[in-house]
């Protein structure tokens, strides 16, 4: 089975399995070669079973649209096999639920995340963006990931959930640790992923839920969740803990990544950045291309529930299957000049929000944050430039920077 494996990281470990693969840059040319030659490619892992990397757009869509055949719940959504406690907690998150449970738990949350309701948050998102930008302007030179972009989703999710403001920084730190567990700068010894932050955040949420049940209801997402009916009964505090982990982590870390990676993408293409600055109506298209070209997550995992065939490859029941958005978003069969960044790309059927059963619940919020933030940023500064070398996160999951030093000039407010 592993005879088709392509290695390139640590000895005996598949290119895509090794977090060190992505430290310098994402190896898009190597991935493209894999996609053309072996679109469903076996990748060995260290000290545990490997996985099938699904690299073509159509095949990723097929896996995503067949959640009973390719289970999110069976083994979770990350490549590494989790211990029993961590897997049990992950199975209480929407992203790791299979039908019919997924539909039963998602339905009560759909209303507050609809586009027309999320749109009402625009004034608040714009206010937060302007304050972050004004603070950055005073400093002139900033580490963009943490000094600027991290503040927006942290504050938006804090208000949306009704979280105590004094806890926002703690929760952002836990969200970052959860998705950056293979980077020693974030969690210390980075030899193995660290999933303890998920437990810490869930414990915080359980206490928070218990405290909120003793208070008067508020007009926020926490009250909605605690008062809703999930599969015939209210959500327990423990269930709320796992729900909370997904909502806060997705709302914090992936949005921070979209914004910081988005600026980096524009800095690599200064002519297009200037074009957007001159015509802010181009911002929505630029955000979609940022999501395609610099997708925040490399993959999500599934587990085959029975023997099946995918792209003429036999996959056995119980084997790991990883949907690679980093590859699918640059599939030449779907995107013209797939490796080229193009803010005018239309259509742009990228898969960064997933597709099918698990299409991202927060898609409208993420897009709104991106549109407002980049409109404010580009209209506020006539000059933005790198002030040092960007540093990528060591991760096979998160496609992000941990440091992006920039210099901001010609402030216009």
C-alpha positions as CSV (number, residue, x, y, z in Angstrom):
1,X,0.0,0.0,0.0
2,X,2.8,2.5,0.8
3,X,4.7,1.8,-2.4
4,X,3.1,4.9,-3.9
5,X,4.1,7.1,-1.0
6,X,6.0,10.3,-1.7
7,X,8.3,11.3,1.0
8,X,10.1,14.6,1.5
9,X,10.1,15.5,5.1
10,X,11.5,13.4,8.0
11,X,12.9,10.1,7.1
12,X,10.1,7.6,6.3
13,X,7.4,10.3,6.7
14,X,5.2,11.5,3.8
15,X,5.7,15.0,2.5
16,X,2.3,16.1,3.6
17,X,2.5,14.4,7.0
18,X,5.6,16.2,8.2
19,X,4.9,19.6,9.8
20,X,8.4,20.7,8.8
21,X,7.5,20.5,5.2
22,X,5.6,23.8,5.4
23,X,8.1,25.8,7.5
24,X,9.9,27.5,4.6
25,X,7.0,27.6,2.1
26,X,4.1,25.4,0.9
27,X,5.6,23.1,-1.8
28,X,2.9,23.8,-4.3
29,X,4.9,22.5,-7.3
30,X,5.6,19.2,-5.6
31,X,1.9,18.9,-4.6
32,X,0.9,19.7,-8.2
33,X,3.2,16.9,-9.5
34,X,1.6,14.5,-6.9
35,X,-1.9,15.6,-8.0
36,X,-1.2,14.9,-11.6
37,X,0.6,11.5,-11.1
38,X,-1.1,10.1,-8.0
39,X,-4.3,12.1,-7.2
40,X,-5.1,9.8,-4.2
41,X,-1.6,9.3,-2.7
42,X,-0.5,7.3,0.3
43,X,1.5,9.2,3.0
44,X,3.3,7.4,5.8
45,X,3.3,8.8,9.3
46,X,5.6,8.5,12.2
47,X,4.7,5.8,14.8
48,X,1.1,5.4,13.5
49,X,-0.8,4.4,10.4
50,X,-0.5,6.7,7.4
51,X,-3.3,8.2,5.3
52,X,-4.6,8.7,1.8
53,X,-4.1,12.3,0.6
54,X,-7.0,13.3,-1.7
55,X,-5.5,16.0,-4.0
56,X,-8.0,16.7,-6.8
57,X,-10.9,19.1,-6.5
58,X,-13.5,16.6,-7.7
59,X,-12.3,13.9,-5.4
60,X,-12.3,16.2,-2.4
61,X,-15.9,17.2,-3.2
62,X,-16.8,13.5,-3.5
63,X,-15.4,12.7,-0.1
64,X,-17.1,15.7,1.5
65,X,-20.5,14.9,-0.1
66,X,-20.5,11.3,1.2
67,X,-20.3,11.7,5.0
68,X,-21.6,8.2,5.8
69,X,-18.9,6.6,3.7
70,X,-16.2,9.0,4.8
71,X,-16.8,9.6,8.5
72,X,-15.7,12.7,10.4
73,X,-16.7,11.1,13.7
74,X,-15.0,7.7,13.5
75,X,-11.4,9.0,13.9
76,X,-11.8,12.7,14.2
77,X,-10.7,15.4,11.7
78,X,-7.0,15.6,12.3
79,X,-4.4,13.2,10.9
80,X,-2.9,12.2,14.3
81,X,-4.8,9.4,16.2
82,X,-6.2,11.0,19.3
83,X,-6.4,9.5,22.8
84,X,-9.8,8.3,23.9
85,X,-10.7,11.5,25.9
86,X,-9.7,13.9,23.2
87,X,-11.5,11.9,20.5
88,X,-14.7,11.7,22.6
89,X,-14.6,15.5,23.0
90,X,-14.0,16.1,19.3
91,X,-17.0,14.0,18.5
92,X,-19.1,16.6,20.3
93,X,-18.0,19.3,17.9
94,X,-20.1,20.0,14.8
95,X,-17.1,19.5,12.5
96,X,-16.7,15.9,13.7
97,X,-20.4,14.8,13.7
98,X,-21.8,12.5,11.1
99,X,-25.5,12.4,9.9
100,X,-28.1,12.5,11.3
101,X,-26.6,13.9,14.5
102,X,-24.8,16.7,12.6
103,X,-28.1,18.0,11.2
104,X,-29.8,17.9,14.5
105,X,-27.1,19.9,16.3
106,X,-26.4,22.3,13.4
107,X,-30.1,23.3,12.8
108,X,-30.6,25.4,15.9
109,X,-27.4,27.4,15.2
110,X,-28.2,28.1,11.5
111,X,-30.4,31.1,12.1
112,X,-27.9,33.4,13.9
113,X,-25.2,32.7,11.3
114,X,-27.4,33.6,8.3
115,X,-26.1,36.3,6.0
116,X,-28.8,38.9,6.8
117,X,-28.2,38.6,10.6
118,X,-24.4,38.5,10.3
119,X,-24.6,41.6,8.1
120,X,-26.0,43.5,11.1
121,X,-22.6,43.1,12.7
122,X,-20.8,45.2,10.1
123,X,-20.8,48.5,12.0
124,X,-19.2,46.8,15.0
125,X,-16.7,45.0,12.9
126,X,-15.8,48.2,11.1
127,X,-15.4,50.0,14.5
128,X,-13.0,47.3,15.8
129,X,-11.0,47.3,12.5
130,X,-10.6,51.0,12.6
131,X,-9.4,51.0,16.2
132,X,-6.9,48.2,15.5
133,X,-5.6,50.1,12.4
134,X,-5.3,53.4,14.3
135,X,-3.3,51.7,17.0
136,X,-1.0,50.1,14.4
137,X,-0.6,53.5,12.7
138,X,0.8,55.0,15.9
139,X,3.4,52.3,16.1
140,X,4.3,52.4,12.4
141,X,6.1,49.1,12.4
142,X,4.1,46.0,13.7
143,X,4.1,42.3,13.9
144,X,0.9,42.0,11.8
145,X,-0.3,38.6,12.9
146,X,-0.6,39.3,16.6
147,X,-0.5,43.1,16.9
148,X,-3.2,43.6,14.4
149,X,-5.2,40.7,12.9
150,X,-5.6,38.7,16.1
151,X,-7.6,41.5,17.7
152,X,-10.5,41.4,15.2
153,X,-11.8,37.9,15.5
154,X,-11.0,37.8,19.2
155,X,-13.2,40.9,19.9
156,X,-16.0,39.8,17.4
157,X,-16.3,36.3,18.9
158,X,-16.1,37.7,22.4
159,X,-19.1,40.0,21.8
160,X,-21.0,37.4,19.8
161,X,-20.7,34.8,22.6
162,X,-21.1,37.3,25.5
163,X,-17.7,36.4,26.9
164,X,-16.1,38.4,29.7
165,X,-13.7,40.9,28.1
166,X,-10.9,40.0,30.6
167,X,-10.9,36.4,29.2
168,X,-10.6,37.2,25.5
169,X,-6.8,37.1,25.4
170,X,-6.7,33.8,27.3
171,X,-9.2,32.2,24.9
172,X,-7.3,33.5,21.9
173,X,-4.1,31.9,23.3
174,X,-5.9,28.6,23.8
175,X,-7.3,28.7,20.3
176,X,-3.8,29.3,18.9
177,X,-2.3,26.5,20.9
178,X,-4.9,24.2,19.7
179,X,-4.2,24.6,16.1
180,X,-0.4,25.1,16.4
181,X,0.5,22.1,18.5
182,X,3.5,21.1,16.4
183,X,5.3,24.4,16.7
184,X,7.8,24.8,19.6
185,X,7.4,28.6,19.6
186,X,3.8,28.2,20.5
187,X,3.6,25.1,22.8
188,X,7.2,24.4,23.8
189,X,8.4,21.0,22.8
190,X,7.0,20.7,19.3
191,X,8.0,17.2,18.5
192,X,4.4,16.0,18.7
193,X,1.0,17.7,18.5
194,X,-0.4,19.0,21.8
195,X,-4.2,18.8,22.1
196,X,-4.3,19.8,25.8
197,X,-5.5,23.3,24.9
198,X,-8.8,21.8,23.7
199,X,-9.4,20.3,27.1
200,X,-8.4,23.6,28.8
201,X,-10.8,25.6,26.7
202,X,-13.6,23.0,27.2
203,X,-13.2,23.2,30.9
204,X,-13.4,27.0,30.8
205,X,-16.6,26.7,28.7
206,X,-18.2,24.2,31.1
207,X,-17.7,26.6,34.0
208,X,-18.9,29.5,31.9
209,X,-22.1,27.7,30.9
210,X,-22.9,26.7,34.5
211,X,-22.4,30.4,35.5
212,X,-24.6,31.7,32.7
213,X,-27.4,29.3,33.6
214,X,-27.6,31.1,36.9
215,X,-28.0,34.5,35.3
216,X,-30.8,36.2,33.3
217,X,-30.8,35.3,29.6
218,X,-28.9,37.7,27.3
219,X,-29.2,38.5,23.7
220,X,-26.1,36.6,22.6
221,X,-25.1,33.3,21.0
222,X,-24.4,31.6,24.4
223,X,-28.0,32.1,25.5
224,X,-29.3,30.8,22.2
225,X,-27.2,27.6,22.5
226,X,-28.0,27.0,26.1
227,X,-31.8,27.5,25.5
228,X,-32.0,25.5,22.2
229,X,-33.3,22.0,21.8
230,X,-30.7,19.6,20.5
231,X,-32.0,16.2,19.4
232,X,-34.9,16.4,21.8
233,X,-33.1,17.9,24.8
234,X,-31.2,20.9,26.0
235,X,-27.4,20.9,25.5
236,X,-25.5,19.8,28.6
237,X,-22.7,21.9,30.0
238,X,-20.2,19.2,28.8
239,X,-21.6,19.3,25.3
240,X,-21.5,23.0,25.4
241,X,-17.8,22.8,26.2
242,X,-17.0,20.9,23.0
243,X,-19.3,23.2,20.9
244,X,-17.6,26.2,22.4
245,X,-14.1,24.9,21.5
246,X,-15.0,24.7,17.8
247,X,-16.9,28.0,17.6
248,X,-14.2,30.1,19.4
249,X,-11.3,28.4,17.7
250,X,-12.7,28.7,14.2
251,X,-13.8,32.3,15.0
252,X,-10.3,33.2,16.3
253,X,-7.5,31.4,14.6
254,X,-8.7,30.7,11.1
255,X,-9.9,34.3,10.6
256,X,-6.6,35.7,12.0
257,X,-4.9,33.5,9.4
258,X,-7.1,34.6,6.6
259,X,-6.3,38.3,7.4
260,X,-2.6,38.0,7.9
261,X,-2.0,35.6,5.0
262,X,-4.2,37.8,2.9
263,X,-2.0,40.8,3.5
264,X,1.1,38.7,2.6
265,X,-0.6,37.6,-0.6
266,X,-1.3,41.2,-1.6
267,X,2.3,42.2,-0.7
268,X,3.5,39.5,-3.1
269,X,1.4,41.2,-5.8
270,X,1.8,44.9,-5.3
271,X,0.1,45.9,-8.6
272,X,-3.1,44.0,-7.5
273,X,-2.9,45.5,-4.0
274,X,-2.8,49.0,-5.5
275,X,-5.6,48.2,-7.8
276,X,-7.8,47.2,-4.9
277,X,-6.7,50.3,-3.0
278,X,-7.9,52.5,-5.9
279,X,-11.2,50.5,-6.2
280,X,-12.5,49.0,-3.0
281,X,-15.4,47.3,-4.9
282,X,-12.7,44.8,-5.8
283,X,-12.3,43.7,-2.2
284,X,-14.8,40.9,-2.2
285,X,-13.1,39.2,-5.2
286,X,-9.7,39.7,-3.5
287,X,-11.0,38.1,-0.3
288,X,-12.2,35.0,-2.3
289,X,-8.8,34.7,-4.1
290,X,-7.0,35.0,-0.8
291,X,-9.1,32.2,0.5
292,X,-8.3,30.1,-2.5
293,X,-4.6,30.9,-2.9
294,X,-3.7,31.0,0.9
295,X,-6.4,28.8,2.4
296,X,-6.2,28.8,6.2
297,X,-6.3,25.0,6.7
298,X,-4.3,22.4,4.6
299,X,-6.8,19.6,5.1
300,X,-9.5,17.9,7.2
301,X,-9.5,14.2,7.8
302,X,-12.1,11.5,7.3
303,X,-12.1,7.8,8.0
304,X,-13.5,5.2,5.5
305,X,-16.4,3.2,7.0
306,X,-16.2,0.5,4.4
307,X,-14.0,-0.6,1.5
308,X,-14.4,1.8,-1.4
309,X,-12.7,3.0,-4.6
310,X,-11.6,6.6,-5.1
311,X,-9.8,7.6,-8.3
312,X,-9.1,3.9,-9.0
313,X,-7.4,3.5,-5.7
314,X,-8.7,0.9,-3.3
315,X,-9.3,2.3,0.2
316,X,-10.0,-0.1,3.0
317,X,-12.5,0.4,5.8
318,X,-10.8,2.1,8.8
319,X,-8.2,3.9,6.7
320,X,-7.6,7.7,7.1
321,X,-8.5,9.9,4.2
322,X,-7.4,13.6,4.1
323,X,-9.2,16.2,1.9
324,X,-6.4,18.5,0.8
325,X,-7.8,22.0,0.2
326,X,-4.2,23.3,-0.4
327,X,-4.1,21.0,-3.5
328,X,-7.8,21.1,-4.6
329,X,-7.8,24.9,-4.6
330,X,-5.0,24.8,-7.2
331,X,-6.3,22.0,-9.4
332,X,-5.6,22.9,-13.0
333,X,-8.7,20.9,-14.0
334,X,-10.9,23.5,-12.3
335,X,-8.8,26.8,-12.1
336,X,-7.1,28.4,-15.1
337,X,-3.5,29.5,-14.2
338,X,-4.1,27.8,-10.9
339,X,-0.8,28.8,-9.3
340,X,-1.4,32.5,-10.2
341,X,-3.0,34.9,-7.7
342,X,-5.7,36.8,-9.5
343,X,-8.2,39.1,-7.7
344,X,-10.4,39.1,-10.8
345,X,-10.8,35.3,-10.8
346,X,-14.4,34.4,-11.6
347,X,-15.8,31.9,-11.0
348,X,-13.8,30.9,-8.0
349,X,-15.1,27.6,-6.6
350,X,-12.5,27.2,-3.9
351,X,-13.0,24.7,-1.1
352,X,-11.6,26.6,1.8
353,X,-15.0,26.6,3.6
354,X,-15.6,23.0,2.8
355,X,-18.6,21.8,0.8
356,X,-21.7,19.6,1.5
357,X,-22.7,18.5,5.0
358,X,-19.9,20.3,6.8
359,X,-19.9,23.6,4.9
360,X,-18.6,26.2,7.3
361,X,-21.3,27.6,9.6
362,X,-19.4,30.9,10.0
363,X,-18.9,31.5,6.3
364,X,-20.8,34.8,6.2
365,X,-19.0,36.1,9.3
366,X,-15.6,35.2,7.9
367,X,-16.3,36.9,4.6
368,X,-17.7,40.0,6.3
369,X,-14.7,40.3,8.5
370,X,-12.4,39.9,5.5
371,X,-14.2,42.5,3.4
372,X,-14.5,45.1,6.1
373,X,-10.9,44.7,7.4
374,X,-9.2,44.9,4.0
375,X,-11.4,47.9,3.0
376,X,-10.3,49.7,6.1
377,X,-6.7,48.7,5.9
378,X,-6.1,49.6,2.3
379,X,-8.0,52.9,2.5
380,X,-6.1,53.8,5.7
381,X,-2.5,53.3,4.5
382,X,-1.0,54.5,1.2
383,X,2.1,52.4,1.8
384,X,2.4,48.9,3.4
385,X,5.7,46.9,3.1
386,X,7.5,44.1,4.7
387,X,9.8,45.1,7.6
388,X,11.5,41.7,7.9
389,X,11.2,38.1,6.9
390,X,7.8,36.4,7.5
391,X,8.0,33.3,9.6
392,X,5.6,30.4,8.9
393,X,4.0,28.2,11.5
394,X,5.4,24.6,11.8
395,X,2.2,22.7,11.1
396,X,0.8,20.1,8.7
397,X,-2.7,21.5,9.5
398,X,-2.6,25.2,9.8
399,X,-1.4,27.1,6.7
400,X,-0.3,30.3,8.4
401,X,2.3,32.7,9.5
402,X,3.3,33.2,13.2
403,X,5.2,36.4,12.4
404,X,4.6,38.9,9.6
405,X,6.6,42.1,10.3
406,X,5.3,45.1,8.3
407,X,5.9,48.8,8.1
408,X,2.8,51.0,7.6
409,X,3.0,54.5,6.1
410,X,1.0,57.4,4.6
411,X,-1.8,57.1,7.2
412,X,-4.9,58.7,5.8
413,X,-7.2,59.1,8.8
